Amino acid sequence: MNENHLCESCGMRIEAGRYCVHCIDETSGQLQNFETRFARMVSWAMRRDTALDRTEAERQTIAYMSGMPAWRDHPSVIAKRDR
């Protein structure tokens, strides 16, 4: 595995491609839409840190997504980041 190859959506280490299996749509093989990926990443953040409330988990998720190549220029990320 190439240690420097990361999913462009979530940053997970992957062997090949642009996106990991968690970030692609199972049916189309394409990157999940923003709403789906955001909701799943927020849920993951809240499972990882049970002290987080939803508002803080969303804030942290947007901050993280704004640094990811797949999302940094996405209008929803920009709008939520700039609030």
C-alpha positions in Angstrom: 0.0 0.0 0.0 1.2 3.5 -0.9 1.2 5.3 2.5 0.6 8.6 0.8 -2.4 7.7 -1.2 -5.5 9.1 0.6 -9.2 9.2 -0.3 -9.9 12.7 -1.7 -13.2 12.8 0.2 -12.4 11.6 3.7 -8.6 11.2 3.9 -8.7 7.4 4.6 -5.7 5.5 3.3 -6.5 3.6 0.1 -4.5 1.5 -2.3 -5.9 2.9 -5.6 -8.5 5.3 -7.0 -9.7 8.7 -5.8 -12.2 7.6 -3.2 -12.5 4.9 -0.6 -15.4 2.4 -0.4 -17.1 4.4 2.3 -17.3 7.5 0.1 -18.6 6.0 -3.1 -22.2 5.1 -4.0 -22.6 1.4 -4.0 -24.7 1.4 -7.1 -23.0 3.9 -9.4 -19.4 3.7 -8.0 -19.3 7.5 -8.1 -18.6 9.8 -5.1 -21.7 10.1 -2.9 -23.5 13.4 -3.0 -22.6 16.1 -0.5 -25.6 15.6 1.8 -25.0 11.8 2.1 -21.3 12.1 2.7 -21.7 15.0 5.2 -24.4 13.2 7.2 -22.3 10.0 7.4 -19.1 12.0 8.4 -21.0 13.8 11.1 -22.4 10.5 12.4 -18.9 9.0 12.4 -17.5 12.1 14.3 -20.3 11.7 17.0 -19.6 8.0 17.4 -15.9 8.6 17.7 -16.3 11.4 20.3 -19.5 10.8 22.2 -19.1 14.2 24.0 -19.8 16.1 20.8 -23.2 17.5 20.2 -24.5 17.7 16.6 -23.7 21.3 16.1 -20.1 20.9 17.1 -19.8 17.7 15.0 -21.2 19.5 12.0 -18.8 22.4 12.5 -15.8 20.1 12.8 -16.9 18.0 9.8 -17.2 21.1 7.6 -13.8 22.3 8.8 -12.3 18.9 7.8 -14.2 18.7 4.5 -13.0 22.1 3.5 -9.5 20.7 3.4 -10.3 17.7 1.3 -9.8 17.9 -2.5 -13.3 16.4 -3.3 -15.1 19.0 -1.2 -13.0 22.2 -0.6 -14.7 24.1 -3.5 -18.1 22.6 -3.1 -20.8 25.3 -2.7 -22.3 23.6 0.4 -19.0 23.4 2.1 -18.2 27.0 1.4 -21.6 28.2 2.6 -21.5 26.2 5.8 -17.8 27.1 6.5 -18.4 30.8 6.0 -21.3 31.0 8.6 
